[in-house]
């Protein structure tokens, strides 16, 4: 017997919850520990045989924090739209 869409693990709310949690966690990581976030990105790119090195490290850290705030804000918007509004 097929489960209804609202209780399925692939329901839209469950998917948006996963995307929102992952985005918020990565945004928080980028705000609190920007160098660790940069290191995570470098580690992921090494898996594809790409070497990524920042040209200006202080500027890269500042931009990573700003983008982390933006990512966390967008993740909170996903939570609001998916769970409060609908």
N, CA, C and O atoms as a GROMACS GRO file, in nm:
protein
  344
    1UNK      N    1   0.084  -0.118   0.000
    1UNK     CA    2   0.000   0.000   0.000
    1UNK      C    3   0.088   0.124   0.000
    1UNK      O    4   0.185   0.131   0.076
    2UNK      N    5   0.056   0.220  -0.083
    2UNK     CA    6   0.132   0.343  -0.099
    2UNK      C    7   0.103   0.438   0.018
    2UNK      O    8  -0.012   0.453   0.059
    3UNK      N    9   0.208   0.502   0.070
    3UNK     CA   10   0.187   0.599   0.178
    3UNK      C   11   0.140   0.731   0.117
    3UNK      O   12   0.180   0.765   0.006
    4UNK      N   13   0.056   0.805   0.188
    4UNK     CA   14   0.014   0.935   0.135
    4UNK      C   15   0.132   1.030   0.126
    4UNK      O   16   0.229   1.018   0.202
    5UNK      N   17   0.124   1.124   0.034
    5UNK     CA   18   0.236   1.214   0.008
    5UNK      C   19   0.271   1.298   0.129
    5UNK      O   20   0.388   1.330   0.148
    6UNK      N   21   0.175   1.334   0.212
    6UNK     CA   22   0.205   1.421   0.326
    6UNK      C   23   0.284   1.349   0.435
    6UNK      O   24   0.350   1.415   0.515
    7UNK      N   25   0.280   1.215   0.440
    7UNK     CA   26   0.354   1.143   0.542
    7UNK      C   27   0.478   1.074   0.487
    7UNK      O   28   0.550   1.008   0.562
    8UNK      N   29   0.503   1.086   0.359
    8UNK     CA   30   0.616   1.020   0.295
    8UNK      C   31   0.746   1.096   0.327
    8UNK      O   32   0.745   1.217   0.347
    9UNK      N   33   0.856   1.022   0.332
    9UNK     CA   34   0.984   1.086   0.360
    9UNK      C   35   1.030   1.175   0.246
    9UNK      O   36   1.123   1.254   0.264
   10UNK      N   37   0.969   1.163   0.128
   10UNK     CA   38   1.004   1.249   0.015
   10UNK      C   39   0.897   1.355  -0.008
   10UNK      O   40   0.886   1.411  -0.118
   11UNK      N   41   0.819   1.384   0.094
   11UNK     CA   42   0.719   1.490   0.080
   11UNK      C   43   0.789   1.624   0.069
   11UNK      O   44   0.902   1.638   0.118
   12UNK      N   45   0.726   1.722   0.007
   12UNK     CA   46   0.792   1.852  -0.010
   12UNK      C   47   0.835   1.915   0.122
   12UNK      O   48   0.943   1.975   0.129
   13UNK      N   49   0.754   1.903   0.227
   13UNK     CA   50   0.793   1.963   0.355
   13UNK      C   51   0.918   1.896   0.412
   13UNK      O   52   1.005   1.963   0.468
   14UNK      N   53   0.928   1.765   0.398
   14UNK     CA   54   1.045   1.693   0.448
   14UNK      C   55   1.170   1.730   0.369
   14UNK      O   56   1.278   1.746   0.426
   15UNK      N   57   1.155   1.744   0.238
   15UNK     CA   58   1.268   1.783   0.153
   15UNK      C   59   1.313   1.924   0.187
   15UNK      O   60   1.433   1.949   0.201
   16UNK      N   61   1.218   2.018   0.199
   16UNK     CA   62   1.254   2.155   0.234
   16UNK      C   63   1.312   2.165   0.374
   16UNK      O   64   1.397   2.250   0.400
   17UNK      N   65   1.268   2.078   0.466
   17UNK     CA   66   1.328   2.075   0.599
   17UNK      C   67   1.474   2.034   0.590
   17UNK      O   68   1.559   2.095   0.656
   18UNK      N   69   1.506   1.932   0.510
   18UNK     CA   70   1.644   1.889   0.493
   18UNK      C   71   1.730   1.996   0.428
   18UNK      O   72   1.842   2.021   0.472
   19UNK      N   73   1.678   2.059   0.322
   19UNK     CA   74   1.753   2.166   0.255
   19UNK      C   75   1.774   2.283   0.348
   19UNK      O   76   1.883   2.340   0.353
   20UNK      N   77   1.671   2.320   0.423
   20UNK     CA   78   1.682   2.432   0.516
   20UNK      C   79   1.782   2.405   0.628
   20UNK      O   80   1.861   2.492   0.664
   21UNK      N   81   1.778   2.284   0.683
   21UNK     CA   82   1.872   2.249   0.791
   21UNK      C   83   2.016   2.247   0.741
   21UNK      O   84   2.106   2.299   0.807
   22UNK      N   85   2.038   2.188   0.626
   22UNK     CA   86   2.173   2.183   0.568
   22UNK      C   87   2.223   2.324   0.536
   22UNK      O   88   2.337   2.357   0.566
   23UNK      N   89   2.139   2.405   0.475
   23UNK     CA   90   2.178   2.542   0.443
   23UNK      C   91   2.206   2.625   0.566
   23UNK      O   92   2.302   2.701   0.569
   24UNK      N   93   2.121   2.610   0.668
   24UNK     CA   94   2.143   2.686   0.792
   24UNK      C   95   2.272   2.642   0.861
   24UNK      O   96   2.345   2.726   0.913
   25UNK      N   97   2.299   2.512   0.862
   25UNK     CA   98   2.422   2.462   0.925
   25UNK      C   99   2.545   2.512   0.850
   25UNK      O  100   2.643   2.553   0.913
   26UNK      N  101   2.543   2.510   0.717
   26UNK     CA  102   2.658   2.560   0.640
   26UNK      C  103   2.672   2.711   0.655
   26UNK      O  104   2.784   2.761   0.661
   27UNK      N  105   2.561   2.782   0.660
   27UNK     CA  106   2.567   2.927   0.682
   27UNK      C  107   2.624   2.961   0.818
   27UNK      O  108   2.706   3.052   0.831
   28UNK      N  109   2.581   2.887   0.919
   28UNK     CA  110   2.633   2.910   1.054
   28UNK      C  111   2.782   2.875   1.062
   28UNK      O  112   2.858   2.946   1.127
   29UNK      N  113   2.822   2.768   0.996
   29UNK     CA  114   2.964   2.732   0.990
   29UNK      C  115   3.044   2.844   0.925
   29UNK      O  116   3.153   2.878   0.972
   30UNK      N  117   2.991   2.901   0.818
   30UNK     CA  118   3.063   3.007   0.747
   30UNK      C  119   3.072   3.136   0.828
   30UNK      O  120   3.167   3.212   0.814
   31UNK      N  121   2.974   3.161   0.913
   31UNK     CA  122   2.977   3.282   0.996
   31UNK      C  123   3.070   3.264   1.114
   31UNK      O  124   3.151   3.352   1.144
   32UNK      N  125   3.060   3.150   1.182
   32UNK     CA  126   3.136   3.128   1.306
   32UNK      C  127   3.281   3.089   1.277
   32UNK      O  128   3.373   3.144   1.338
   33UNK      N  129   3.303   2.997   1.184
   33UNK     CA  130   3.438   2.950   1.149
   33UNK      C  131   3.460   2.963   0.998
   33UNK      O  132   3.454   2.863   0.927
   34UNK      N  133   3.485   3.084   0.948
   34UNK     CA  134   3.498   3.099   0.803
   34UNK      C  135   3.617   3.024   0.744
   34UNK      O  136   3.609   2.974   0.633
   35UNK      N  137   3.728   3.016   0.818
   35UNK     CA  138   3.844   2.944   0.764
   35UNK      C  139   3.817   2.794   0.756
   35UNK      O  140   3.868   2.727   0.666
   36UNK      N  141   3.739   2.741   0.848
   36UNK     CA  142   3.702   2.600   0.841
   36UNK      C  143   3.609   2.575   0.722
   36UNK      O  144   3.617   2.471   0.656
   37UNK      N  145   3.521   2.671   0.695
   37UNK     CA  146   3.433   2.661   0.579
   37UNK      C  147   3.514   2.665   0.449
   37UNK      O  148   3.485   2.590   0.355
   38UNK      N  149   3.613   2.751   0.443
   38UNK     CA  150   3.701   2.758   0.326
   38UNK      C  151   3.777   2.627   0.312
   38UNK      O  152   3.793   2.576   0.201
   39UNK      N  153   3.824   2.572   0.423
   39UNK     CA  154   3.894   2.443   0.420
   39UNK      C  155   3.804   2.330   0.373
   39UNK      O  156   3.849   2.241   0.301
   40UNK      N  157   3.676   2.333   0.413
   40UNK     CA  158   3.581   2.232   0.366
   40UNK      C  159   3.564   2.240   0.215
   40UNK      O  160   3.561   2.138   0.147
   41UNK      N  161   3.553   2.362   0.163
   41UNK     CA  162   3.541   2.381   0.018
   41UNK      C  163   3.666   2.332  -0.055
   41UNK      O  164   3.657   2.266  -0.158
   42UNK      N  165   3.783   2.363   0.000
   42UNK     CA  166   3.908   2.316  -0.062
   42UNK      C  167   3.916   2.164  -0.060
   42UNK      O  168   3.960   2.103  -0.158
   43UNK      N  169   3.872   2.102   0.050
   43UNK     CA  170   3.873   1.957   0.060
   43UNK      C  171   3.780   1.895  -0.045
   43UNK      O  172   3.815   1.795  -0.108
   44UNK      N  173   3.660   1.954  -0.062
   44UNK     CA  174   3.567   1.901  -0.161
   44UNK      C  175   3.623   1.915  -0.302
   44UNK      O  176   3.607   1.824  -0.384
   45UNK      N  177   3.686   2.026  -0.332
   45UNK     CA  178   3.740   2.047  -0.467
   45UNK      C  179   3.859   1.957  -0.495
   45UNK      O  180   3.882   1.920  -0.610
   46UNK      N  181   3.936   1.920  -0.392
   46UNK     CA  182   4.047   1.826  -0.411
   46UNK      C  183   3.997   1.690  -0.456
   46UNK      O  184   4.068   1.617  -0.525
   47UNK      N  185   3.875   1.654  -0.417
   47UNK     CA  186   3.817   1.526  -0.460
   47UNK      C  187   3.796   1.524  -0.611
   47UNK      O  188   3.794   1.417  -0.672
   48UNK      N  189   3.780   1.642  -0.672
   48UNK     CA  190   3.764   1.654  -0.817
   48UNK      C  191   3.896   1.690  -0.885
   48UNK      O  192   3.898   1.727  -1.002
   49UNK      N  193   4.005   1.680  -0.810
   49UNK     CA  194   4.139   1.708  -0.860
   49UNK      C  195   4.156   1.855  -0.898
   49UNK      O  196   4.223   1.887  -0.996
   50UNK      N  197   4.093   1.945  -0.820
   50UNK     CA  198   4.108   2.088  -0.839
   50UNK      C  199   4.174   2.145  -0.714
   50UNK      O  200   4.137   2.110  -0.602
   51UNK      N  201   4.270   2.231  -0.734
   51UNK     CA  202   4.334   2.298  -0.620
   51UNK      C  203   4.282   2.441  -0.615
   51UNK      O  204   4.294   2.516  -0.712
   52UNK      N  205   4.225   2.478  -0.502
   52UNK     CA  206   4.167   2.610  -0.483
   52UNK      C  207   4.244   2.678  -0.370
   52UNK      O  208   4.251   2.627  -0.258
   53UNK      N  209   4.304   2.794  -0.402
   53UNK     CA  210   4.381   2.870  -0.303
   53UNK      C  211   4.335   3.015  -0.308
   53UNK      O  212   4.335   3.076  -0.415
   54UNK      N  213   4.296   3.072  -0.194
   54UNK     CA  214   4.254   3.212  -0.195
   54UNK      C  215   4.373   3.305  -0.227
   54UNK      O  216   4.484   3.284  -0.180
   55UNK      N  217   4.346   3.407  -0.307
   55UNK     CA  218   4.450   3.506  -0.341
   55UNK      C  219   4.470   3.601  -0.224
   55UNK      O  220   4.584   3.629  -0.185
   56UNK      N  221   4.361   3.650  -0.168
   56UNK     CA  222   4.365   3.744  -0.056
   56UNK      C  223   4.285   3.684   0.060
   56UNK      O  224   4.162   3.695   0.062
   57UNK      N  225   4.354   3.619   0.155
   57UNK     CA  226   4.286   3.544   0.261
   57UNK      C  227   4.197   3.631   0.350
   57UNK      O  228   4.085   3.590   0.378
   58UNK      N  229   4.240   3.750   0.396
   58UNK     CA  230   4.148   3.831   0.478
   58UNK      C  231   4.019   3.869   0.405
   58UNK      O  232   3.910   3.871   0.464
   59UNK      N  233   4.031   3.899   0.277
   59UNK     CA  234   3.912   3.932   0.198
   59UNK      C  235   3.824   3.808   0.181
   59UNK      O  236   3.702   3.819   0.187
   60UNK      N  237   3.884   3.693   0.161
   60UNK     CA  238   3.809   3.568   0.145
   60UNK      C  239   3.734   3.534   0.274
   60UNK      O  240   3.619   3.489   0.268
   61UNK      N  241   3.797   3.554   0.389
   61UNK     CA  242   3.731   3.527   0.517
   61UNK      C  243   3.613   3.622   0.535
   61UNK      O  244   3.506   3.578   0.578
   62UNK      N  245   3.630   3.749   0.503
   62UNK     CA  246   3.522   3.847   0.517
   62UNK      C  247   3.406   3.811   0.424
   62UNK      O  248   3.290   3.814   0.466
   63UNK      N  249   3.436   3.778   0.299
   63UNK     CA  250   3.330   3.742   0.205
   63UNK      C  251   3.259   3.613   0.245
   63UNK      O  252   3.139   3.599   0.225
   64UNK      N  253   3.333   3.519   0.302
   64UNK     CA  254   3.273   3.394   0.348
   64UNK      C  255   3.174   3.421   0.461
   64UNK      O  256   3.067   3.359   0.466
   65UNK      N  257   3.208   3.512   0.552
   65UNK     CA  258   3.115   3.547   0.660
   65UNK      C  259   2.989   3.613   0.607
   65UNK      O  260   2.879   3.581   0.650
   66UNK      N  261   3.006   3.705   0.512
   66UNK     CA  262   2.891   3.774   0.455
   66UNK      C  263   2.800   3.675   0.383
   66UNK      O  264   2.678   3.680   0.399
   67UNK      N  265   2.858   3.587   0.304
   67UNK     CA  266   2.777   3.488   0.232
   67UNK      C  267   2.716   3.386   0.328
   67UNK      O  268   2.609   3.332   0.300
   68UNK      N  269   2.783   3.358   0.442
   68UNK     CA  270   2.725   3.270   0.543
   68UNK      C  271   2.600   3.330   0.605
   68UNK      O  272   2.502   3.260   0.629
   69UNK      N  273   2.603   3.462   0.630
   69UNK     CA  274   2.484   3.530   0.683
   69UNK      C  275   2.371   3.523   0.580
   69UNK      O  276   2.256   3.498   0.616
   70UNK      N  277   2.404   3.544   0.453
   70UNK     CA  278   2.302   3.538   0.348
   70UNK      C  279   2.243   3.397   0.337
   70UNK      O  280   2.122   3.381   0.322
   71UNK      N  281   2.328   3.295   0.345
   71UNK     CA  282   2.280   3.157   0.336
   71UNK      C  283   2.191   3.121   0.456
   71UNK      O  284   2.088   3.056   0.439
   72UNK      N  285   2.230   3.164   0.575
   72UNK     CA  286   2.149   3.137   0.693
   72UNK      C  287   2.014   3.209   0.682
   72UNK      O  288   1.911   3.154   0.721
   73UNK      N  289   2.014   3.332   0.631
   73UNK     CA  290   1.888   3.407   0.616
   73UNK      C  291   1.798   3.340   0.513
   73UNK      O  292   1.677   3.330   0.534
   74UNK      N  293   1.854   3.294   0.402
   74UNK     CA  294   1.773   3.224   0.302
   74UNK      C  295   1.718   3.092   0.357
   74UNK      O  296   1.605   3.054   0.324
   75UNK      N  297   1.794   3.024   0.440
   75UNK     CA  298   1.746   2.899   0.500
   75UNK      C  299   1.632   2.926   0.597
   75UNK      O  300   1.535   2.850   0.602
   76UNK      N  301   1.641   3.034   0.673
   76UNK     CA  302   1.530   3.071   0.761
   76UNK      C  303   1.407   3.109   0.681
   76UNK      O  304   1.295   3.083   0.724
   77UNK      N  305   1.427   3.172   0.565
   77UNK     CA  306   1.314   3.204   0.477
   77UNK      C  307   1.248   3.076   0.426
   77UNK      O  308   1.126   3.070   0.415
   78UNK      N  309   1.328   2.974   0.395
   78UNK     CA  310   1.272   2.845   0.352
   78UNK      C  311   1.188   2.784   0.465
   78UNK      O  312   1.079   2.734   0.440
   79UNK      N  313   1.240   2.789   0.589
   79UNK     CA  314   1.163   2.738   0.702
   79UNK      C  315   1.030   2.813   0.716
   79UNK      O  316   0.925   2.751   0.735
   80UNK      N  317   1.035   2.946   0.704
   80UNK     CA  318   0.914   3.026   0.719
   80UNK      C  319   0.812   2.993   0.610
   80UNK      O  320   0.695   2.970   0.639
   81UNK      N  321   0.858   2.989   0.487
   81UNK     CA  322   0.766   2.964   0.376
   81UNK      C  323   0.708   2.822   0.382
   81UNK      O  324   0.589   2.803   0.357
   82UNK      N  325   0.791   2.725   0.414
   82UNK     CA  326   0.745   2.586   0.412
   82UNK      C  327   0.661   2.548   0.532
   82UNK      O  328   0.570   2.466   0.520
   83UNK      N  329   0.689   2.605   0.648
   83UNK     CA  330   0.622   2.555   0.769
   83UNK      C  331   0.527   2.655   0.835
   83UNK      O  332   0.431   2.612   0.899
   84UNK      N  333   0.551   2.783   0.822
   84UNK     CA  334   0.464   2.880   0.887
   84UNK      C  335   0.355   2.927   0.792
   84UNK      O  336   0.238   2.937   0.829
   85UNK      N  337   0.395   2.956   0.672
   85UNK     CA  338   0.301   3.015   0.575
   85UNK      C  339   0.203   2.912   0.522
   85UNK      O  340   0.086   2.944   0.503
   86UNK      N  341   0.247   2.790   0.497
   86UNK     CA  342   0.156   2.690   0.437
   86UNK      C  343   0.120   2.584   0.537
   86UNK      O  344   0.045   2.492   0.504
   0.00000   0.00000   0.00000
